[in-house]
Amino acid sequence: MVRGEVTAPTSGAPTGPGRPRGRGRESHACTTLFLRQKLVALGSPKTLGARSARMEIDGCPIPEDRLYDLENDVWWMEETDGGHARVGILGTLAAFAGRFQSLTFRPVEGTVARGRSVATLESVRYTGAVRLPVDATLVARNDEVARRPRLLNDDPYTDGWVVRVRPLRPEEPRERLETAAAIVGRLEARIRARRIRCWPASPDLELNEVGLECSAVLTRLREALATVPFGASVLLATDDPTSPIEMLRWSDQTGYPVLASRREGELFQFLVRRVEHPSPRRRGVG
C-alpha cells in the first residue's frame, strides 16, 4: 500500500485494464450496421446525454460554485445560510486513489485547526487524510460516507461530502482558498502527470478484451454484466476499430447504457451500466 501517493504508470503504457496481447483476433467479425448512425463521441470521457455546466479537465469535473484547497485535495462550499460550509474531497483524488474501501472519522470535536485531519481515507492503493482548509468548528459528520465509501468516488461533490463546519473567521475561506478558475492550470498538470482518468461512475469490474473481434467482445461484456449487481458498472477496454459503432448499436439493442467512452491511442474504453429494466430502442437512419 502506498500512503498518500501512487506511482504513475510507465509513460507510453496503455491505461485502464490491461492484459498482454499475443492472441490473434478471433474470427467472425461483427457486421457493422447502421453506418449512418452518429458514432459514440470519443476522446475525453463524456456522459451520453445533456452536457454538464461544470468546468471539466480531461473529463474531470470541477464545480465552480465552491472554493478549493488544491494542496490538500479538498473543496469548501458555503451553505445558503452564510454561516456554515461543507467540506469534501476532489473528484480527481477519488479517481487517482481508486475505489475507496473505508472512511474513518477522527475523534475530534469543537474547534479544529487548519490542516488538521478530520477523517482518514483508504483504498487498495492509497491512504490519506481529509484536512480542514481553514480553522473551523466541526458541526456535523456525513455518516453515510462512512457506511458507503463509494459515495466518495461516485458523488464526491454532492452526496459524498465529508464534514459540515463553521469557519472561525468568516473572511478566511476567501482569503486562503481558490476558485475553480484559479486552480485549472495546476490541476490539469496534476491530471496529466499522474495519468488520472475520471469516469462518471466508479467501475465495479474492469474487462480487458484486447485482440478480440467485436462479436467476442460483446459476448464477454454480456457475461460480465450478468456477474455484477444492478446499478453497477463495467469498464470495457478493446482495440477493435469497429467498437465505437458496434457499442452504440449494442446499447440500442440491449438497453444497457454506455455512460462514457474514451479513446487512447489504439485502445477504446466504454463504461457500461447494468440496469434492472433495460429499454432497447431503435434509432432512425438518416
C-alpha positions as CSV (number, residue, x, y, z in Angstrom):
1,M,0.0,0.0,0.0
2,V,1.3,3.5,-0.8
3,R,0.5,6.2,1.7
4,G,-0.7,9.4,0.1
5,E,0.9,8.7,-3.3
6,V,0.6,6.2,-6.1
7,T,3.3,5.5,-8.7
8,A,2.1,6.7,-12.1
9,P,2.1,4.1,-15.0
10,T,5.1,4.0,-17.2
11,S,5.0,6.5,-20.0
12,G,3.6,5.0,-23.1
13,A,1.8,2.1,-21.4
14,P,-1.9,1.8,-22.1
15,T,-4.1,3.0,-19.3
16,G,-7.1,1.2,-17.9
17,P,-7.4,-2.5,-17.6
18,G,-4.6,-4.4,-19.3
19,R,-3.9,-7.9,-20.4
20,P,-1.0,-9.0,-22.6
21,R,-1.5,-9.3,-26.3
22,G,-0.4,-12.4,-28.0
23,R,-3.8,-13.9,-29.1
24,G,-4.8,-13.5,-32.6
25,R,-8.1,-11.9,-33.3
26,E,-11.0,-14.3,-33.2
27,S,-12.8,-14.8,-36.5
28,H,-16.4,-13.9,-37.3
29,A,-16.2,-10.1,-37.1
30,C,-19.3,-8.3,-36.3
31,T,-21.2,-7.0,-39.3
32,T,-21.3,-3.2,-39.0
33,L,-24.8,-1.9,-39.4
34,F,-26.3,1.5,-39.1
35,L,-23.3,3.0,-40.8
36,R,-25.0,6.4,-41.0
37,Q,-25.6,6.5,-37.2
38,K,-23.8,9.0,-35.2
39,L,-20.7,7.5,-33.5
40,V,-20.2,7.4,-29.8
41,A,-18.1,10.5,-29.0
42,L,-14.5,9.6,-28.2
43,G,-11.7,11.5,-26.6
44,S,-12.3,12.9,-23.2
45,P,-15.0,10.8,-21.4
46,K,-18.4,12.4,-21.8
47,T,-21.7,11.4,-20.3
48,L,-24.1,10.4,-23.0
49,G,-26.9,12.9,-22.8
50,A,-27.0,16.5,-21.6
51,R,-23.7,18.3,-21.1
52,S,-22.7,19.3,-17.7
53,A,-22.5,23.0,-16.9
54,R,-19.5,22.4,-14.8
55,M,-15.9,23.1,-15.9
56,E,-14.1,20.0,-16.9
57,I,-10.4,19.0,-17.5
58,D,-10.0,15.8,-19.5
59,G,-13.4,14.7,-18.3
60,C,-12.8,15.5,-14.6
61,P,-15.5,17.9,-13.4
62,I,-14.6,21.0,-11.3
63,P,-17.7,22.7,-9.9
64,E,-17.5,26.5,-10.0
65,D,-19.8,27.0,-7.0
66,R,-17.1,26.4,-4.4
67,L,-13.6,27.1,-3.3
68,Y,-10.6,24.8,-3.3
69,D,-7.5,23.8,-1.3
70,L,-5.6,22.1,-4.0
71,E,-2.7,21.2,-1.8
72,N,-4.9,19.0,0.4
73,D,-7.3,17.9,-2.4
74,V,-10.4,19.3,-0.6
75,W,-13.2,21.7,-1.6
76,W,-15.2,24.2,0.5
77,M,-18.8,25.1,-0.3
78,E,-20.7,27.7,1.7
79,E,-24.3,26.9,2.6
80,T,-27.1,29.3,1.8
81,D,-27.4,30.4,5.5
82,G,-24.0,32.0,5.0
83,G,-22.6,30.7,8.3
84,H,-21.8,27.1,7.6
85,A,-20.0,25.2,4.9
86,R,-19.4,21.7,3.7
87,V,-16.0,20.1,3.0
88,G,-15.3,17.2,0.7
89,I,-12.5,15.7,-1.5
90,L,-11.7,16.5,-5.1
91,G,-13.0,14.0,-7.7
92,T,-9.5,13.8,-9.1
93,L,-8.3,12.4,-5.8
94,A,-11.1,9.8,-5.9
95,A,-10.2,8.8,-9.5
96,F,-6.5,8.6,-8.6
97,A,-7.0,6.5,-5.5
98,G,-9.4,4.1,-7.0
99,R,-12.4,2.6,-5.1
100,F,-12.4,3.7,-1.5
101,Q,-12.8,0.9,1.0
102,S,-13.2,3.0,4.1
103,L,-13.6,6.4,5.6
104,T,-12.9,6.7,9.3
105,F,-13.7,9.9,11.2
106,R,-11.1,11.0,13.7
107,P,-12.2,11.6,17.3
108,V,-12.1,15.4,17.1
109,E,-14.7,17.8,18.4
110,G,-15.3,21.5,18.6
111,T,-12.7,23.8,17.0
112,V,-10.3,22.1,14.6
113,A,-7.2,24.0,13.3
114,R,-6.4,24.5,9.6
115,G,-4.5,21.5,8.2
116,R,-5.7,19.1,10.9
117,S,-7.2,15.8,9.8
118,V,-10.9,15.1,10.4
119,A,-11.0,11.7,8.6
120,T,-8.8,9.0,7.1
121,L,-9.4,7.5,3.6
122,E,-8.3,4.1,2.4
123,S,-8.4,2.3,-0.9
124,V,-6.4,-0.7,-2.1
125,R,-3.5,1.6,-3.2
126,Y,-4.0,4.8,-1.2
127,T,-4.2,6.0,2.4
128,G,-4.6,9.7,3.1
129,A,-6.3,12.3,5.3
130,V,-9.1,14.7,4.8
131,R,-7.8,18.0,6.2
132,L,-9.7,21.2,7.0
133,P,-8.6,24.1,4.8
134,V,-9.3,26.8,7.4
135,D,-9.8,27.0,11.2
136,A,-13.3,25.9,11.8
137,T,-15.8,24.4,14.3
138,L,-16.9,20.9,13.5
139,V,-20.7,20.9,13.3
140,A,-21.6,17.5,11.7
141,R,-20.2,14.4,10.0
142,N,-21.6,12.7,7.0
143,D,-22.1,9.2,8.5
144,E,-23.4,8.0,5.1
145,V,-19.9,8.1,3.6
146,A,-18.6,6.1,6.4
147,R,-21.2,3.4,5.7
148,R,-20.9,3.8,1.9
149,P,-17.3,4.9,1.0
150,R,-18.2,4.5,-2.7
151,L,-20.0,7.9,-2.5
152,L,-16.6,9.5,-2.4
153,N,-15.9,8.0,-5.8
154,D,-19.3,8.3,-7.4
155,D,-20.6,11.6,-5.9
156,P,-17.6,13.5,-4.4
157,Y,-19.2,16.9,-5.0
158,T,-22.7,16.1,-3.8
159,D,-23.7,13.2,-1.5
160,G,-20.0,12.4,-0.8
161,W,-19.4,15.5,1.3
162,V,-17.4,14.6,4.5
163,V,-18.0,17.2,7.2
164,R,-20.1,20.3,7.9
165,V,-18.3,23.2,9.7
166,R,-18.5,26.8,10.7
167,P,-15.4,28.9,10.0
168,L,-13.9,30.7,13.0
169,R,-13.2,33.8,10.8
170,P,-15.9,34.2,8.0
171,E,-13.4,36.0,5.8
172,E,-10.7,33.3,5.9
173,P,-12.0,30.9,3.3
174,R,-12.0,33.6,0.6
175,E,-8.6,34.8,1.7
176,R,-6.9,31.4,1.7
177,L,-8.8,29.3,-0.8
178,E,-9.0,29.5,-4.6
179,T,-11.7,29.4,-7.2
180,A,-12.1,26.7,-9.8
181,A,-10.7,29.0,-12.5
182,A,-7.6,29.7,-10.4
183,I,-6.6,26.1,-10.0
184,V,-7.3,24.9,-13.6
185,G,-3.7,25.1,-14.8
186,R,-2.2,23.3,-11.8
187,L,-4.9,20.7,-11.7
188,E,-4.5,19.9,-15.4
189,A,-0.8,19.4,-14.9
190,R,-1.5,17.0,-12.0
191,I,-4.0,15.1,-14.0
192,R,-1.5,14.6,-16.8
193,A,1.4,13.8,-14.6
194,R,-0.5,11.2,-12.6
195,R,-2.4,9.9,-15.6
196,I,-5.7,10.4,-13.8
197,R,-8.8,9.0,-15.6
198,C,-12.1,10.3,-14.4
199,W,-15.4,8.4,-15.1
200,P,-19.0,9.4,-14.2
201,A,-19.3,6.3,-12.0
202,S,-16.7,4.1,-10.3
203,P,-16.2,0.9,-12.3
204,D,-17.2,-2.3,-10.4
205,L,-15.4,-4.5,-12.8
206,E,-12.7,-3.9,-15.4
207,L,-12.9,-6.1,-18.5
208,N,-9.9,-6.1,-21.0
209,E,-10.6,-7.7,-24.3
210,V,-7.6,-6.7,-26.5
211,G,-7.1,-8.9,-29.6
212,L,-10.7,-10.0,-30.0
213,E,-13.2,-9.1,-32.7
214,C,-16.3,-7.2,-31.6
215,S,-18.6,-10.3,-31.6
216,A,-16.5,-12.0,-29.0
217,V,-16.0,-8.7,-27.1
218,L,-19.8,-8.2,-26.8
219,T,-20.3,-11.8,-25.7
220,R,-17.8,-11.3,-22.9
221,L,-19.3,-8.0,-22.0
222,R,-22.8,-9.5,-21.7
223,E,-21.4,-12.3,-19.5
224,A,-19.6,-9.8,-17.3
225,L,-22.7,-7.7,-16.8
226,A,-24.5,-10.7,-15.6
227,T,-22.0,-11.1,-12.7
228,V,-22.4,-7.6,-11.2
229,P,-25.4,-6.2,-9.3
230,F,-28.0,-3.9,-10.8
231,G,-26.7,-0.3,-10.9
232,A,-23.0,-1.5,-11.1
233,S,-20.8,-0.5,-14.0
234,V,-18.3,-2.5,-16.1
235,L,-15.3,-0.7,-17.8
236,L,-14.6,-2.4,-21.1
237,A,-11.3,-2.0,-23.0
238,T,-10.9,-3.1,-26.6
239,D,-8.7,-2.4,-29.5
240,D,-11.3,-3.4,-32.1
241,P,-11.6,-0.4,-34.5
242,T,-15.3,-1.0,-35.2
243,S,-16.2,-0.7,-31.5
244,P,-17.5,2.9,-31.5
245,I,-20.2,1.9,-33.9
246,E,-20.8,-1.5,-32.5
247,M,-21.1,-0.3,-28.9
248,L,-23.8,2.2,-29.9
249,R,-25.7,-0.5,-31.8
250,W,-25.3,-3.0,-29.0
251,S,-26.6,-0.4,-26.4
252,D,-29.6,0.3,-28.6
253,Q,-30.4,-3.4,-29.0
254,T,-29.9,-4.4,-25.3
255,G,-31.0,-1.2,-23.5
256,Y,-27.8,-1.2,-21.4
257,P,-26.5,2.4,-21.2
258,V,-23.0,3.4,-22.2
259,L,-22.2,6.1,-19.6
260,A,-19.0,7.3,-21.1
261,S,-16.3,6.5,-23.6
262,R,-12.7,7.3,-24.3
263,R,-10.0,6.6,-26.8
264,E,-6.3,6.5,-26.0
265,G,-4.2,5.5,-29.0
266,E,-5.5,2.2,-30.3
267,L,-7.4,1.4,-27.1
268,F,-11.1,2.2,-26.8
269,Q,-12.8,2.2,-23.4
270,F,-16.5,2.1,-22.6
271,L,-18.2,2.4,-19.2
272,V,-21.4,0.3,-19.3
273,R,-24.0,0.2,-16.5
274,R,-26.2,-2.8,-15.7
275,V,-29.8,-1.7,-15.2
276,E,-32.6,-3.8,-13.8
277,H,-35.1,-3.0,-16.6
278,P,-33.2,-2.4,-19.9
279,S,-35.1,-0.4,-22.5
280,P,-34.0,-1.4,-26.1
281,R,-34.6,1.3,-28.6
282,R,-34.4,1.9,-32.4
283,R,-32.6,4.9,-33.8
284,G,-33.7,6.4,-37.1
285,V,-31.3,6.2,-40.0
286,G,-30.8,9.4,-41.8
